[in-house]
Amino acid sequence: MKFDEGYWRLLPGTKAIYPVSVEDVRTDPDALTVTTYYRTVEARSDYLNGTIITARFTSPLPNVIRVQLTHFKGQRQKLPVFDLDYSLSNPDVEIGRDETHAWLRSGDVSVVVPTSGEWQMDVLRGDQPLTASEPKAAGLFAQDGKTYMREQLTLQVGETVYGLGEHFGPFVKNGQSIDMWNEDGGTTSEYAYKNVPFYVTSQGYGVLVNNPGRVSYEIASHHVERAQFSVEGHSLDYYLFGGPTIKDALEQYTALSGRPAVLPEWSFGLWLSTSFTTNYNEQDILTNIERMEELDIPIRVFHFDCFWMRELTWCSFLWDERNFPDPAGMLHRLKAKGIKICLWINPYIAEASPLFDEGMAAGYLLQAPDGSVCQVDEWQPGMGFVDFTNPDACAWYAAKLEALLDMGVDAFKTDFGERIPTDVVYHDGSDPVRMHNYYAYLYNQTVFDLLQRVKGDDQSVVFARSATCGNQKFPVHWGGDNLATYPSMAETLRGGLSLGMSGFGYWSHDISGFTNTATPDLYNRWVAFGLFSSHSRLHGSDSARMPWLFGDDSIDVLRYFNHRKNDIMPYLLDVAQEAHDHGWPMMRAMVLEFPDDPTCRPLDTQYMLGPALLVAPIFGASGEVTYYLPAGEWRHLLTGKIVQGSAWRTERYNYLGLPLWVHTERGSAWACLNAK
């Protein structure tokens, strides 16, 4: 959000109050608190009719500093708030002052402020500048009848910014304006299903804005030297994670917001779907699965998309008996083949669903301001929204799903959760704007908690689309509605890499694109990419994704890369454990593993799968690919060829080839991959 018109002027109709002079500094055992005044005081009368902004600094963990900027501290705290570990406290924090400055030191990271004179906040790592809030960076703004609090943190020359959720535009966020507001926008737009108000930079630190509502970012755009963020209201709360590497910053951030759960081994195998609007019944499903078996293409999960339920009733959680007269028996027959079962669900209840009357009578659906059920004709006619701030509504919703688990279902695809209106009333009084993004957290938490209770901690899987800060605890997440084109394949990868830089450990995508049907060429290239992603699912919109529909070559390609993924499963499980232990993504942007190589900073058409395996998908019909190998010795996973890095390579591959390079100097990871 923009407030200024260049360096000297505000935008028309905008008023600003900045912290100008430091009036009081208090150094308590656990906090550094600074009171700033809106002007320089030259006479005692200048203290009349003024404004103060208070800055409070604390530290929950070593190398982590919390900054709270407040105007009008008597403002009521609005719900919801992010589910962070607010009990954390760093006992080794050092707070002190001398004649000119005060500081809070946490590990190697310090925040330093003047004890008098002009306001400025400097953040140091050791004795080196990391970032700063310079004069007129922080401030209180009035615009269009609303009040906002803003902060701007300086960026160093060449510093690059990443993260902010799953955004499909440029991987490096410099130069972009991004609002945290979940939308069902597909992968081809500026909108995102998963907005996370957390970013990291090439300087090895991260910043989380502790506000689940609309956080507006201007990253080296409105002010090209600064990363700006603003929220509506009279306060701004953010955490700075000091690294010193991006990996460290991710570990610190997920220590506060939660680590990805442990996933079962079967979830990393191949998922096959009915697809969205295709016609199918039990016989069709069994025929397809048996043909996959005959072709030696083992699948680990079969997914039933929307039409397992009767049309116009989503969600009823009742099988459409016209196509599935014996659902329990069908699931038993599928599971006898060693296949797990996933069902599509969403948090919306159509008016024609028998659950609508139940939810309406019990008060489990979001209400309009007049007390009636909030209903819209989107997705399903007259649908309402489950109110997940109501514990009884959560229990009711979970009970419907538990009956399906008892029938033999293993996982749920928790679709949607983005189209959440703001003209509603929540059971717990939550602010609808702050709940818009946070709804995804409560929705997926409800389902994941049920799975953990019934299936156990290490057997729980959702396949989720919407998310915000903390949703990484409820994996897996997939990239949403992409197109059957090479550009969409590339934008899909950019979104996944951005999500990985936002604390999410696992990620998937619809192989060959959700919308429209891929050419055999695109299908083959996307299969290779999809089988070297953390999770691999064949899913589409109005056509199925079985390989024989694309030709004999596609059968060979899917069989080959499916076996290659199974070959390296011990390595993948080790990498998944790193995601759980440290908050590092399985699919890692190159800069995450090679932070000291400036060539890696912008790379978004290749990635590291774990610490040792480089993957460079092929994004064109020619089969040609240009990619970069960082320094070190690399061995091709498929051919055994050994080369030295610090070089760009341009090669052409057939459908059974892909740049898959193992860094031979990366210890146990290399040993695990070398075994194959």
N, C-alpha and C positions, 0 to 999 in steps of 0.2 A: 504494500500500500504506500502511496506516495503522499508526502506532506510538503515537500519543498519544490521550488521552481529554480533549479540550479543551486548555486552555492549561497547566493545573497538573499533570495526572497522565498517567502512561503507561497504555496498555491493560493489562488483567490478563495476567500472564505475560510481560510485556515488560520487558527491562532495557536501559538506555541508558548510553553513555559519550560525553561530548561533549568536544571540544577547549575547554578552559576558559582556561588561562593560557599565554601565549607564553613559551617557555623559551630559545629560540635562533633567531637569524635569520642566514642566510648569503646573501650577495650575490655570486654567481659571475658571470663574464662572460656566461653564457647562461641563468642560472636564478636565481630567488629561491626559497629554501627556508626554511620555517618549521617548527620543532618545537614542538608544543603538548603540554601535559600535561593530564590529565583532572581536575585539581583545582587550587585556589589553594594555593600552598605557603606555609605559615606557619612551619614548622620543617624542619630537614634530614631529619628522619625521615619527612616527608611524601613524600619521593622514593622510599620503599620500596613495593613491591607496587603499582606504578602502571601507567598506560597512556599511551603517546604516540601521537599521530596527526600525521603529517607532511604538510604542504601544499607542493607544488612547483609553481612558476609558470614557464612558458616561453612563447615566442611564435614560431609557425611562419611567420606572415605579418603585415604591418602591420594593426593594428586587430583582431588575433586573439590571444587568450590561452588557453593550455591550463592546466587546473587538475587536478592529480593529488593526491588524498587517499589516504593509505596507512596502514594498520595491519598490522603483520607484513610487512615488505618482502621477507621470504624466501619468501613464497608463490609457488608455481610458476605462471607465466603459462599460462592455459588457452587452447586453440585452439577455434574460429577467432578472429581479430581482423579488424576492418573493414579493407578494402583502401584505406586512406588514404595520402596521400603523406607518410610520416613523415620523409622526407629534407628537407622544407622547413625553412628556418631564416631568421629575420628578422635581418639584420645590423645593422639600425638600432635594435634594442631598447635601451632605457635602463634600467639597474637601479641603484638607489641607496638610500641611507638617511640619516636624520639622527637626532637624539636621541630622537625619539618614534615615527617611522614609517619603514617601508621600502616601496619601490614597484618595480613593473615597468611601464614605459611603452612601448607599441607603437602607433606612429602617434598618433592622438588618444585612444586608450583606455588607461587605467591601472588597475592593481590595487594597492590600498594596504592595508597591514596594520600593526598596532602592533608596535613592537620589544620591548615588555614589557607586562605587565598582561593585561587580558581580551582573548581572541581575538575578532576580527571581521575580515571581508574586505569592502572597499568597492571597487566598480568605478565609475570615472568616465569620462565622455566630455568631454574638455576639463577644465573645472573643475566640471562639473555631475554630480551623482549619477545613475548609470544603474541599478544594482542592487546588492545587497549580500547577504552571508551573515552574518546577525546571530548573537549568542550563542544557543546551542542549536538552530541551524539545521542545521549539519552534525553528524553523529554516527554512532556505531557502535551497532547494536541487535541484541539477541538475542531471537528470537521463535520459538516452536514448534521449538526445537532447531536453528535456523539463524541465521546471522549475516548482517547486512545493513549496508551503508553508505548513508547518506542525505545529501542536500543540499537546502536550501531557499533560493531566491533571491527577494528581495523584488520585489513588483510595486507600481508607482506608482498613484495614484488614476486610475481610468479606463483603465488599461493593459489591452489585450486580447491574447490569445495565440492563435496559429494553427499549423497544421501537424500533426506527429506521424504523417504518413502519410495514407492514404486512408480517413478515417473518415466515416461517413454521418450521424452525429448532428449537433448544432449546430456550425456552422462556427467560431464563437468557442468556444475550448476552456475558457474560464473556468467554474469550477464542475463540471468533469468529472474523473472518475477513469478513467485509461486505462492499460492494460497493453500493452506491446509483445510481442504473441504472435500470429503469423499463424494465421488460421483460415479455413476455407471456410464462411463464415457468411451469404453473400448480402449485399445492401445494406440489408436492413430491420432489422438488428440492431446491437448495440454492437461486434460483432466486425469484424475487418478483414483483407483479404488482404495489405495492404501497410502494415506498421508500420515507421515510420522514427523513431528516437529523436532527432528534431531539431525544434525549434520556433522560431518567430520571434514578435516582439511588435510592437505598434503604436509602441513606443519605438525601433524600427529596429535591434534586435539579435537574434541567434539563439543557440541553445544546442544542441550535439550531445553526447549522452552516448555515449562511446566504448565501447559494450558491445553485442555482437550478440544477447545473450540476452534474458531477460525484464527489461525496464526498466519500473518501475512509476511512474506519474505521478499526482500530485494537483495539479491546476491550479486554484489559488484555491478549493479545495474543502475539504480537511481543515484546512488553515490558509488562511484566506480572503485573507490579505495576501501569500501567497507561492506560487511555483511550485515544487513539490516533486518530486524524482525519487530513486529508490533502486534498488539492485541487490544481489543476494546476493553475499556475499564480504567480503573485508577491504580492498577498495580501490574507489575511484570516480574515473573519468577523464572529464573533460568539457572541451569547447572552447566558448569564448564569442566569437562573431563580432560585432564592435562596430558594424557598419554604416558610416555613420549612418542609412541607410534600409533598409527591408526588402529592396529590390533589391540594395543593397550587401551585406547579410548573406547573401543567396542566392548572390551572386557569390563571396564569400569562402568560404562553405561548399562550393560545388561546385569551387572551386579545390583544395580539400583532398580531396574525396571523388569528384570526377570530373564532367565535363560531359556532357550528352546528346550522342549521336553525331549527325553529319549524316545526314539521311534523304533518299532519292531523291524526286523530285517525284511520281512515280506513287503513292507511299504516301499522299499527301494527297487523292487522288481517291476515288471511291465504291467500297467493298468490298461484294460480294454473297456471301452464304453459303448453303450447302445447309441450314443450321440443324442442330440437334442430332439429334433422333430421327426426322426425316422420312424417308420412303422416296425414294430417288433413284438414278439410274444415269446413264450418259453421255448418253443421249438426252434425259432430263429436263433435265439441265444445259444442254445445247446449245439446247434449245427455249427455256428461260428466258432465256438470254443473247441469243439471236436476237430474242426479243420485246422485250427491253430496248433492243436496237439499233434495232428498228423504231419504238419509242416515243421515240426520241431521248433516251435516258437512258444515256449512256455510263458503263460501269463500268471501273475500272482494275485491280481485283484480284478474283479469284474464290477463295473459301475453301471447302475441303473439310473438313467437321467429322468427328467421330469415325468414322462408319461408312464412311469410305474403306477402313478395315481391317475384317476379319471380326470379328463379335461375339465376346466373351469372350477376345480375344487382344490387347487393348490393353496395351502397345504391341508390335506385331510389325514395324511399318514395311513391311508387305507389303500391296499392294493386294488388295482382295476381288475376285477375278477373276470372280465370279458377276455382279457389276454393272459391272466395269471390265475387260473381257477384253483391252483394248489400252491400258493406261494411258499408255505413252509416246506412242502415236499421238494419244490424246485430248489430252494436254497440248500436243502440237505444234499440234493444230488450234485449241485455245484461244489459244495464244500467237500464232498467225498473225493473230488478231483484235486484237492489241495488248494482251492481258489478261495480267497477272501471276498467278501461282499461289501460294496459301498452303495449307499442310496443318496440320491439328491434330495435336499430339503432347502427351505428358506424360512425366514421369520415372519412371512406375510400369510394371513389367513383370508382366503376368498370368502365372499358372502355365501356362496353355494356350498362351502365346506360345512359338514356337521360340527366342526370345531368352532365355527364362528358363533353360533348360539351359545355354546358352552362358555367361550371366552367373554362374550358380551354380558351374559348373566352374572358371571363371577367378577367382572371388572378387570379382566386380564389383558384387555386391549387398550392401546393408547386412546385417550379421550381428546375430543375437540374442546375448546374453551367453554362451550355451552354445556358440557357434560355428556354429550352424545359420543358415540364411537367415531373416531377419526377414520373416514373411508375415502378411498380414491379409486378411480377406474384406471389404474396402471398395472401392467403385468397380468393381474387377474381382476375381473369385475368386482367392484365394491370391496376390495380387500382392506382389512385392518392390519394393525401392527402389534405384535406381542410386546407388552410392557415388561422388559427385563429388569426394571428397577423394582418390580413387585416380586418378592421371594415366592409368593404363592403361584404367581404366573410362571416363574421359572420351573417350579416343581411340577406344575401341570404340563408344561411343554415337554419337560424331560421325561415325564411318565409316558407320554405318547411314544417317544423315541425308545424308551426302555422296552416297551412291548415288542418293538422291531428287533432290538438286540436279543431278546429272548427267543425270537423266531430264527435267529442265525445271522443277522446283519453284524458286520464287524466295524464299519466306519461310515461316516456321513460326509457328503459334500455340502458344506455350509455356504450355499450360494447367497448372493445378494447381501443386503444389510447397508446399502449406500443410499437408497431412496427414502431417507428418513425425514419426514416433514418437521418444520420448526414451529408450526402453529398448533401445538399439542400440549397436553398436560400430563406429566409423569406422576406415577404413584408416590415417589419419594420427593417430589417437588423439584427435581432436577431442571436446570435451565435448558430449554430445548436446543439452543444454539450450541452449548457445550456438549450436549448429548448427541448431536448429529453424527460426529465421527466416533464418539465413544460407544455408541450403540453396537458397533461391530465387536467391541471388546466384550460387552456383557453377553451378547448373542453367542459368540464362539466359546466364551468361558462356560456358559450353561451347558453346551453340548459336550465340551471337552471334559468338564468335571464329571458328567454322567458316564462318559466312556472310561475315565480313570476308575470310577467307583465300581463299574460292572466288569470291565476288561482288565484293569490293572494298569499301573503306571507305565509299563513298558510295552503295552499293546494298544495304546490309544492314538487314533489318527483321525483328524478332520482334513478336508480338502477345501480350504477357505479362500474367498475372494476379497472381502472387505477387511480392513485392519487399521489400527492406529498403534500408538506407543503401548507396548506390553503384549500385543497379540502374538509376538514371537513365541510366547509360552505355549501356544495352542497350534502346533503345526499339523498339516503342511499348508502352504499358500501357493496359489497358482495365478498366472498373469492376466487372466481375464480374456475378453473377446478380441482376438487378433484376426487378421485376414490371411488368406492363402496367397501371400506374395513374399518375395524376398525382402523388400523393405520392412514389411511387418515382422518377419522373422528377426531382422536386426533390431527393430525397436523393442520387440519382446525381450531380447537379451539385455538391452540397455535398462529396461525396467527391472529385470531380475538382479542385475549388478547393483543398481541403485538401492534396491530393497536390502541386498546383502550388506550394503554400507549403512543400513539403518537398524542393524541388530537382529535381522531375521536369518536363521541358520539354514533353512530349507526352502526350495522354490521349484515350481514346475510350470508347465505351459502346455497348451493344446498343440500337440505335434501335427504339423502341416497346416495349422491355422484353423480357427473355429468357423469363421464365415467363409462361404463359398467352398469350392473343392480344388485342392492343389493339382497341378500337373504332376505326372509321375516323377519328373525331374526334381521339382520342389519337394515332393513327398520324401524322396530318397535322401535328399540333403538334410531335411529337417529331422528325419528319423535319426540320422547320425548325431546331430546336435541334441535331440531329445533323450537319446540313450546315454549321453554323457552329461546329463543334467542330474541334479540330486534325485529328482523323482520324474518318472516317465509315464505319460498318459496319452493314449490315442483317443481323441475326442473331437467331435465336430458339431456342426449345426444341422443342416438338412441332408447330410450324406454321411455314411459310415466311413470308418478309417481302417478297415481290414486291408491287409497289403495286397491281396489278390484283386482288389478293385482297381489297383494301380498298375498291375502287370507283374510278370514273372521276376523282373529285376527287383521290384519292391519286396517281393517275398524273400529273395536272397538277402537284400539289404537289412530288412528287419530282423531276420534270423541271425545274421552275422553280428550286428551291433548289440542285439539283445544278449547273445552269448558273451560278447566282449565285456559288457557291463557285469554280467554274472561272474566272469573270470576275476574281475578286480573287486568283488564284493568285500573281501576282508579289508582292503584299503579304504573303501567307501565307509565301512562301519567305523574304522578308526577316525576318519574325518568327521563323521557324524558325532562321534564322542567329543571331538574338539568343539563342535557347535554347542553341545550341551554344557561342556565344562567351561568354555571361555566366551561364548557368544559370537564366535567367528562363523561366517557363512561357509557352506560347503563349496559353493560356486563363488570364487573370489576374483574381484577386479585385480588386474595385474599390479596396480599400485599398492594393494594390500600386502602382497607377498614380496614386492620389490620396491619398497618405499624410497630407496636411495637412487633409483634409476629414473631420471626425469623423462625418459622416453615412455615409461609405463604410465605416466600420470593421466593422459587423455584416452588411453586405449579402451575401447568398448566393443570391439568385434572379436575379441578373444578373451580367455579367462583361465584362471587356475582352478582346477577341480581338486580342492585340498592344497596342501603345501607343495606337491611335487609334480602334478600332472597338468600340463598345458594343453588346452583345447582351443582350436581355431576353426569354428564352423565355416562352411563354404556358402557364400551368399550370392551365387550367380550360376547361370546355366552352363557357363563355360567350364566349370570345375576348377577354375583358377582361384587361388587364395594368396593374399599377401599378409604376412604376420611377422611379429617380432619375437625373437628369442633373447631374453636377458642373459647376462654373463653366466658362465658355467658350462659344464658338460651336460649334453642332453642326448638321450637315447630314445629313438622312435618306438613307441609301445608296440606297434604292429609289425614293423620291419626289422627292428634291431639296429638300424643305422645310428651311428654316433657322430655328433657334430658339436662344435663350440658355439657359444652364444655371443651376445653383444652384436647381433646382426639381424637385419631384415631378410626375409626369405619369400620368394614368389615361386609357387609350385602349382602343378595341376594334378588333380586326383580323380580317379574313377569313383564309382559309387561305393565301393568297398574300401575306400581309403579316406583318411582324414588326418590333418596334422594333430597328432597325439604324442607329445614329447614329455619324457620323464626326466626331471632334474636329478642326475645321478649322485649329487653331493648332498642330498637331503635325507640322509640317515635312514631311519626305520621305514619311512615312506617309500624310499627307493627300494629297499629290500623287499617290501611287500609287493610292489609292482613288478620287480625283477623276477619274482617267483613265477610269474605268468609269462 
